[in-house]
Amino acid sequence: MVKLIFSLALLALATATIREKLVKQVSDTDGTWELLGAKGYAGTVVMNELSGSGLFYWLFEKLDSDISQDKTPLIFWLQGGPGCSGETGMLWERISPIYIDDNSQPQRNNFTWAKDFHIMTIDFPLGAGYSYAAEPDDMKNNTIEATDYLYFFLQKLAKKHPSWFDRDLYIFGESFGGHWVPGLAYHVLMYNARSNVTGRVHLPLKGIGMGDPWTDPYTQSQKYAEYAYNTGLINSDQKTIIESYENQVVAKINAGKWLEAEADWEESYDLIVQYSGGVNVYNMRKYGKYDMSAMSKWLNLEATKELLHVPTSRHWIECNNDVYNAFKSDIMHTVANLMPYILDNIRVVIYNGQDDLIVNSPGTELMIESLQWKDIRRFQEAKRNVWRVEGEVAGYAQSYGNLNYVFILKSGHMAPHDQPFNAREMVYKFVNQEPWN
């Protein structure tokens, strides 16, 4: 009996020691950074101390400002994919104060949103960018569960840095961010409304922005043939073939065959690429794929990882296929059902690039028209305004109540990359509630 008690004591001591070492090993890594006159905080916040999984964030403070001393709004940025890194938006789309040139050298960016706001990107979900999923179960595989742990990431960060959240907050994202942004906003608003929950930080969310958003596959999958035909990428016979795939997508969504629906959806736009001779699905005026190798090289330098408080063993990739495959079924689920509650509580801007094929404007407009929001008919009846930037027509905007829709000329799926100045002006107008006309 004495030996058994002694053995159990040793086992408990060993377990405690292992747990203590593990917690130390996976502690948060975030700290300050500074480069080319820009500054902020970056690093990984541990989401599961037992496995070591953690989310990476990169905060860019407003230029010539201090987030601990001011009340400037903070914008969160979520990339799409699912599984793509937020650094793509910050560096390649030139949202942040720096970008990476063709020689893998950082340069100052004159079009940054940090001229007016603090910006934070989060490599989300686990496995994207510098974020790390130590266990498959940590990753989740649907929007609601994934954005729930993203909400708790914000809670952890708010408790570490209360001043960062003592200001108006906005969530922006693009592409599959059309799932992430409403999902996170819904969690924030729902938890904010629950006054009986103790230990939670109130997050003062004021609005969301959804760029070329993949939100409702049922409606948005139905406009590829029309868009490609009207832009001259396909002929009438090819249009008929693509329409057959669109019909299959709807039928399989109705039958709950999510993976089959996703495969038919991919085939519908892959055929357009084939028929057109290799058009870029993100911008129908370009051919071939984008080259982000210079940015990837810089993000994998040891010096860069040291700057951003990332373990040198962590390898950065633009988009993680394992994450994409984990969410493949979720891609064909809608989150449009979350939008009425969101629109009843905060302001929303949905914007779409004129030249985007993969999330084209006819599909986005059909998604908006189909929203089960009490004021959607009034939105449809509202005047469509010409939106000008410095006297030049930048696009068109339509608004009613909390809903704004902006059509951006001469831009594709990544509007901040194609029209950096106009995209920044759009964000400024939305946050400051300035009229579009």
N, C-alpha and C positions, 0 to 999 in steps of 0.2 A: 504494500500500500504506500509506504514512504517513497519507494522508487517510482511508483506511478505518479504520485503527486509531484515529485522532483522533475520527472520527465515532462509532465504537463506544464510545469512552471518554465522549464527550459524552452519548450515549444512556444509558449506564449511570449516569452522574451524574444525569441528568434523572429516570431511573426511581427511583433511590434517593431523590432529593429529593421526588418525588411520593409515594413510599411513606412517607417520614418525615412529610410533611404529613398524609397520610391517617391514620396511626397516632395522631398528635397530635389530629386532628379527632375521632376516634372513641374516645378514651380514656374510661375509666370516669368516671361523673359523681357517684357516690354520696358522701354526706356526712351530717352530723348534722342533725337537725331537732328542734324543740320547739314544742308548742302545747297550751295549756290544762292545763299541768302534766304532759302526756304527752311522752315523748321517745324517740328512737331514731336509726335510720339509714335512708336511702332513696336511691334513684338507680338508674342503669342500669349494668350490667356488660356489657362488650362480649364477644360470643360469636364474632364473625368480624371480625377486624381488616381484612380485605380488602374486605368488603362494608359493614361498619359495623353489622350487626345486633346487637341487644343486648336483654337481659332486664331488666326493671324489678323491683325488690323494695322492700318497705316493712317495716321492722323496728320493732315496738312493744316497747320494753322493759317488763318487769314494773314496775308502778307502785312508785315509791320504791325502785327497785333499779338496779343497774349491771351490764350483761351481761358486762363485762370483769372483774368482781370476784366474781361469784357462780357457783353451779352449778345455778341454777334451770333446769328443763327448757325446751327451745325447741320450739315447735310451728310447723311449716310448714303454710300453708293454700293449697290449690289450688282455684280455682273451676272450674265446669263449662263447658258450652257444647256442643261445644268452641269456644273463642274468647272466653269471657267473662272480665271483669277481676276480680282478687282484691279490688279496692277495694269491690266490691259486698258481699262477705262482711264486710270490715272495717267499713265505714261504714253500709251499709243494714241488714245483718243484726246489727249492733252487737256484733261480736266484739272490735273494737278499743276503746281508751279514749275515742274520740270518735265522734260521729255527726253527720250534716248534717240540720238541721231543714228545714221547708217553705219557709223564707225563704233557703235556701242559706247558712246560718250554722252553723259548727261548734259543737257542744255537748259537754259531758262526758257519758260513758255510764257508768251505774252497774252495768251487767251485763257488763262486759268480762271476757274471759278473761285479760286482763293483770293482773287482781287476783292471779292465782296463777302465771302463766307468761309467758315471753317469747313473742311471736308474730311470725311473718314471713309475709307473703303475697308470692307471686311471680306477676306477670302472665305467664301461660304458656298456650299456646305463643307463639312469636314472632308478633307481630301483635295480641296481646290487650292491652287496656288501654293503658298507656304503653309496653309493649314494642314493638320495631320490627324488622320483617323487611325489610331492604333488597333482598334477592334472594329470589325465590320458592323457590329450592332450599334456602335456609336454613330455611324453615318446616317442612319434612317433611310427611308426610300419614298417619302411622300412629303408634299409641301407643308401640310399642317404640323406634322411631328417635327420636321426639320426647322421650321420657323419658330416653333415653340422653344427649342434650345437656343436659337438665335436671340429670342427675347431674353432668355436667362443670361446669355452672354452680355447683353446690354445692361442687365441688372448688376452683374458682377463688376462691369466697368464703371457703372454709375456709383457704386459703393466705394470703388477705389479712387475715383476722380469726380466727386460730387459737382464741382464747379462746371465741368464739361456739359452737364445735363441741366444746368440752371439757366436755360435759354430755350428759344423756340427750336424744335427739331423737325427735320424733313427727311424722308426716305425716298431716294431715287434709284432707279435701276433700268436695265434694258433687256430686251429679248426674253429669256426665261425669267428675268426679273419681273416680268408680268405675272409670274406666280409668286416669286419671293416677296415682292413689295406689298401686294395686298395681304399675303399671309402674315407677314410681320406686323403690318399696320393693324390688322384685325386683332392679333394677340395683344398689342399695346393698348388699343382702345378698350378691349374687353377687360383686361387686368386693371386699367385705370378706373373703370366703372365699378369695380368690386371694392367697395370701401371697407369690407370686413377682412381683407387680406392683409396680414401684418408682415412687416419686414420687407415690403416691396417699395421701390422708389417710383414715384409718379413720373412718367416720361411725357413731357409736354409736346406731344406730336401735333403739328399744325397742318401738315400737308404731305402729299406723296406725288412723285413724278414717275411716269411709266413710259419709257422710250421704246417704240416699235415692239410693243409687249405681246408676248405669247400668253394669252389669258384664258381664252375660250376656244379650244380646238374645234368644237362642233361648228361654230360659225366661221372661224378664221381659216379653216382648211378648205373652204369652198370657193375661194377666189383666185387660185393660182392660174387656172386656165384662162379666166377672164383677163387677169392682169397681164399675163404673158402674151396673149393674143392682141390686146389693145396696145401693147408697146412694141409689137412687131417681132417678138422673139420666136413665135410659132405660127403655123398656119391653121386653117380651120380643121383639117383632118387630125393634126396633132392635138388641137384643142379638145376634140371629141374624146381622144384617148385619155387625156389628163382628167377630163370630167368624169370618166368612168372610175378612175381611182378616187376622185373626190366623193363620189357616191358610195364607194366601198368604205371609205373612212367613216362616214356618217352611219352606215349600216352596222359597222363593227363597234362603234362607240355605243350605239343603241343596244347592241347585244352584250356589251361589257367585255368585248375582246380587245383589250387595251393594247397589247403588244402587236396584234395583227393590224390594228388601226394605225399604230405608230409606223409600222413598216410601209403601209400603203401611203401614208402621209409623206414619208421620206421619198418614196418612189415618184410621187406626183411632182415634186420640185426637181428631183434628180433627172427626170425625163426632160424637163425644160432646159437644164444644163446641157444634156446630151443633144437635144434638137437644135439648140442655139450655137453649138460649137464651143461650149465651155464658159458661158456667162458666169460671173461672180454672183452667187445668190444673195450676197449682202449689198451689192450695188450693180444693178443691171446695165450700167454704162461701162463697166469694167469686165475684163476677162482674166481668168486664172485666179489663184488664191492670193490673199495678202501675205506679205513676208514680215514676220515679227521676230526673225532670228536675232537681230541686233539687240532688241529689248530682252529677249530670253538670255542671251549671252551675258548682258550686264547684270541681270537679276540672279544669275548663278555664280557671279564672282564672289570669292571669299570676302573681299572688301565690302561689297554691297550687303552681304549677309551680316557682316559685323556691324555695319551702319544701322541696319534695321533690326538688330538683336534676334537674328534667326540662326539656329544651329547650322554649322557649315555642312553637316551631312544632309540637310534638307535640300531636295532638288526641286526647282521651280519649273512648272510647265504651264503653258497657256491654258489648256483645257485637259481635264483628267477623264479619260474614257471610262475608267472604272466607276466614277461618280455618275457619268451620263447613263451607263448601263444600269446602275442601281435605280435610277429614277425613270427609266424608259417607260414604264407603265404610267407613271404619274404625269408624263408629258402630255398625255391625251385626256387627262382629267381637267375639268374646268375649275377656276376659282372666281368666275364671274359672279357666283352666288354671294361672295363676300363684299362685292362692290356697293350694293345699296346701303348696308350698314356704315361702310366707310364714308360714302358720299353724304350721309345724313349727319356726319360728325366732323369731317375735316375737308379741306380743299384738295382737289385732284387735278393734275394736268396729265393728259395722255398726248404724246406727240409721235408723229410718224414721218419718216423720210420718203420723199417723192419717188426715189429710185430703189427702194428696198423691195426685193422679190420675196425673201423667205418669210417676212412678216409684212406683207404689202398693205398699203393704205385702204384698198377696198375691203379687205378682210377685217382690218382694225375698225373701220367705220361700221361695218355690219355688226361686229361685236358690241360696239357702243350702243347702236340702235336697239340691240336685243337685251340690254340691261334691264332687269326688273326693278328699276328705281322709280320712285313716285313722280319725279320731275323729268323723266326722259323725253316725254313728248314736248314739253316746253323747251328743253334743250334743242330738240330737232327743229323747232319753229324759230329758234333764235337766229339773228342775223349772222352770216359768215363775214367776218371782217378781213380786209386786207391788212396784213401785218408788215410793217416797214421797219427797217433798221437803218438809221442814218440816211433816210430818204429813199432807200432801195427796197423793193419788194422782197421780203425774206420768206414769205409764206402766207398762210391764211389761218385765222383763229375763230373759233366758235365757243361761246360760253353761256351757261345759265346756272345760277346758284353756285354750288361747289364744283361743278364739272367744267373743265376747259379741254378743248381739243385743238392741237396745233399741227398743221401740215407744213413741213419744212421743205422748201424748194432746194433742188440740187444737192440732196443728201440721200444716203442709203440707210442701212441698218444701224450704223454707228454715226448718228448725226453730229456728236461733238467732234469726231474726227474730220468729217467732210465739211462741216460748217461750224468751226470752233467759235468764231465771234458771235454768230447769230444764236447758237445754242446757249452760250453764256448769257446773252441778252434775254433769251426766253426764260431762263431760270431766274434771272434778276427780276423780271416783270412779274413772274408768278409769285415769288416769295414776297415781293413788296406790293402785291395786289394792284399793279398798274394796269390800265386798260390796254388791250391789244392794238387798238386803232389810234 
